[in-house]
Amino acid sequence: MNFYEYSRIHGTKLNKNVYYDKNESFDNKESYAYVDKKRKIYGKFFALTIFVPFISFITILFASQNKYTMYLGIAIFFYLAIKSCPLLFKNILFSKFEKIFFWFIWILSNSLLFSMIISVLRRGFVEA
């Protein structure tokens, strides 16, 4: 039984982000688990792309009050920027549009956050 027959019998829909082979057998759970695993990784990547810039912005905003907390906020920013880099998820991006779209979002959000960091560092801190 191939996936098309399996989906017709069990009422499951095809995932548009995965290229299926018509001869691919889904009787064994390993192939279906592989597709499910890729879907979970894609969901994680999408969530990272959306939420990490927001978390970094809030972290830098609250950390900008003190020099040492700002350095900690910068370290958190760079860690999150590296973890959400589309290069780490290059095996799940299928179309050229997806690659361009996620790279554009990543570059734009991180460059805006980086310019905010530079602005805060140039402004200086009030020593109490």
C-alpha positions as CSV (number, residue, x, y, z in Angstrom):
1,M,0.0,0.0,0.0
2,N,1.5,3.4,-0.9
3,F,0.8,6.6,0.9
4,Y,-1.9,7.7,-1.5
5,E,-4.0,4.6,-0.8
6,Y,-3.2,4.9,2.9
7,S,-4.4,8.5,3.0
8,R,-7.6,7.6,1.2
9,I,-8.4,4.8,3.6
10,H,-7.5,6.5,6.8
11,G,-8.6,10.0,5.9
12,T,-5.2,11.7,6.3
13,K,-4.2,14.6,4.2
14,L,-0.9,15.0,2.3
15,N,1.6,17.3,3.7
16,K,2.4,19.9,1.0
17,N,5.9,20.4,2.4
18,V,7.1,16.8,1.8
19,Y,7.7,15.3,-1.5
20,Y,6.2,11.8,-1.5
21,D,7.2,9.0,-3.8
22,K,4.1,7.2,-5.2
23,N,5.8,3.9,-4.6
24,E,6.8,4.7,-1.1
25,S,5.3,2.2,1.3
26,F,3.6,3.4,4.5
27,D,2.8,0.0,5.9
28,N,5.9,0.2,8.1
29,K,5.8,2.9,10.8
30,E,9.4,3.9,10.1
31,S,8.6,5.9,6.9
32,Y,5.6,7.5,8.5
33,A,7.7,8.4,11.5
34,Y,10.2,10.0,9.2
35,V,7.6,12.3,7.7
36,D,6.2,13.1,11.1
37,K,9.7,13.9,12.4
38,K,10.4,16.3,9.5
39,R,7.0,18.0,10.2
40,K,8.0,18.5,13.8
41,I,11.4,19.9,12.8
42,Y,9.7,22.3,10.4
43,G,7.3,23.4,13.1
44,K,10.2,24.0,15.5
45,F,12.0,26.0,12.8
46,F,9.0,28.1,12.1
47,A,8.4,28.8,15.8
48,L,12.1,29.8,16.2
49,T,11.8,32.2,13.3
50,I,8.8,33.9,14.7
51,F,9.4,34.0,18.4
52,V,13.2,34.3,18.8
53,P,13.4,37.9,17.5
54,F,10.6,38.9,19.9
55,I,12.3,37.2,22.9
56,S,15.6,38.8,21.9
57,F,14.0,42.2,21.7
58,I,12.4,41.9,25.1
59,T,15.6,40.6,26.6
60,I,17.7,43.5,25.2
61,L,15.0,46.0,26.2
62,F,15.1,45.0,29.8
63,A,18.8,44.3,29.9
64,S,19.7,47.8,28.7
65,Q,19.5,49.3,32.1
66,N,22.9,48.1,33.3
67,K,26.2,47.4,31.6
68,Y,26.6,43.8,32.9
69,T,23.0,42.8,32.2
70,M,23.4,44.3,28.8
71,Y,26.4,42.0,28.1
72,L,24.3,39.0,29.3
73,G,21.5,40.2,27.0
74,I,23.9,40.4,24.0
75,A,25.2,36.9,24.8
76,I,21.6,35.6,24.8
77,F,20.9,37.5,21.6
78,F,23.8,35.9,19.8
79,Y,22.9,32.4,21.1
80,L,19.3,32.7,19.9
81,A,20.4,34.2,16.6
82,I,22.7,31.2,16.0
83,K,20.1,28.7,17.1
84,S,17.5,30.1,14.7
85,C,19.8,30.4,11.7
86,P,18.2,28.9,8.6
87,L,21.5,27.2,7.8
88,L,20.9,24.8,10.6
89,F,17.6,23.7,9.1
90,K,18.7,23.6,5.4
91,N,17.5,20.0,5.0
92,I,13.8,20.9,5.6
93,L,13.5,23.9,3.3
94,F,12.2,22.6,0.0
95,S,11.4,25.5,-2.3
96,K,13.5,28.4,-3.3
97,F,10.7,30.7,-2.0
98,E,11.0,29.2,1.5
99,K,14.7,29.6,1.6
100,I,14.6,33.2,0.5
101,F,11.7,34.0,2.8
102,F,13.3,32.5,6.0
103,W,16.7,34.0,5.2
104,F,15.0,37.4,4.7
105,I,13.2,37.3,8.0
106,W,16.3,36.1,9.8
107,I,18.6,38.8,8.4
108,L,16.1,41.6,8.8
109,S,15.1,40.8,12.4
110,N,18.7,40.2,13.5
111,S,20.0,43.3,11.8
112,L,17.4,45.4,13.5
113,L,18.2,43.9,16.9
114,F,21.9,44.4,16.3
115,S,21.4,48.0,15.4
116,M,19.4,48.4,18.6
117,I,22.3,46.9,20.6
118,I,24.8,49.3,18.9
119,S,22.5,52.2,19.7
120,V,22.2,51.2,23.4
121,L,26.0,50.7,23.7
122,R,26.8,54.0,22.1
123,R,24.3,55.8,24.4
124,G,26.1,54.5,27.4
125,F,24.8,53.6,30.9
126,V,24.1,55.8,33.9
127,E,26.4,54.9,36.7
128,A,24.7,55.1,40.1
